Amino acid sequence: MNYEKAAQSYINRIVLPSSPDAPVWNRENQIFRKPKKWNYIDNCMIKAVTDLYKTCGDERLFEYAVDFISAYVDENGDIPTLTVEDYNLDNVNGGKNLLYLYSKTHDERFRKAYRMIYGKQLMHQPRLDCGSFWHKAIYPRQIWLDGAYMALPFMAEYSVTENVPQAMDDVMHQLRNIRDIMCDKNTGLYYHGYDETHSQVWADPESGLSREFWLRSMGWLCAALADIYELTENAETGAMLNELLEAMKKCQCGGGMLLQLPIRKDLSGNYPETSGTLLYAYSAMKAGRLGVCGEDMRHSGEKAFFAVADSFIEEQDVPVLKNICLMAGLGGANNRDGSAEYYLSERRTENDAKGIAPYLMAYNELIRC
């Protein structure tokens, strides 16, 4: 499908008509009948919307972002549906939107809200012995790659905005932990999770690492590194991003897609997964634009983007983005064992924000190049 037509259709037919009470793109809320609540999925979409606004200047996008976030932040700057004591890094993701909206509107609600997320949650977030955050209170002493995207770019931007240099030091320390603990030295890819106790059902008893390289978790890490580098131009962050992108580039299939389990190309049931491929596309194109990588990496990102647009978006009244892994995790109530069979058993869905938001993010990078 025409990539520009798809992007505009998603904006006009899915994003702008969506109410904060029941956004069309939040398939998890629909499937599991979750109530309206501050969450990372909606905030991913709003971040994509504001990024597009910065590029194209469509005031509808900015006004929509303000209205959407305002539905969750009260007049005192509190977020009533965010429970700080969950210590859930996913809930930090929206802090990026609060920072941006405050910078544009100077509405004190937004500043109070992002300061609350930093001061009441992150300043008290439980940590592993190595200094990294627990992913959530219900996942004690565990690092998940997903959390790098949810928390660390916000902390980096908070550090700059509020002149808190120790927050940036913390970001870099946690990135080094992820690299030193979770990067596979043979492939350059990253394991999804690490359990400090080495006792979880999914954790290797010797290393504490999960068993597989899950595409979207590495996509989140790529995007985190790209966003932090854009803000800081930190050479160490750029090198880490370049190395991970190079490792993922080697996993691309002929058409440019990456698989749900990127190195398991011969595994029956493995499939081209769109959300992680789009996060890779976004990060590779951004790294090329910022000079972290060469033109070949930017072209690799473009190839990944067009592979999704050409083969996994079905042209209908509203375009249908397919092959999105709805969710995946480790342990928990369902005792997810981190096996290849587990990752391939998770539900696939269509037109979920975890695919559409990275599509719009990648599209924005494409038109900026």
PyMOL commands that set and color helices and strands:
alter all, ss='L'
color gray80, all
select helices_A, chain A and resi 3-15+27-32+40-56+59-70+84-86+89-92+95-105+108-124+146-162+165-182+215-232+235-249+274-290+295-311+340-345+353-368
alter helices_A, ss='H'
color red, helices_A
select strands_A, chain A and resi 142-144+193-195+313-314+320-321+324-325+348-349
alter strands_A, ss='S'
color yellow, strands_A
deselect
rebuild
show_as cartoon
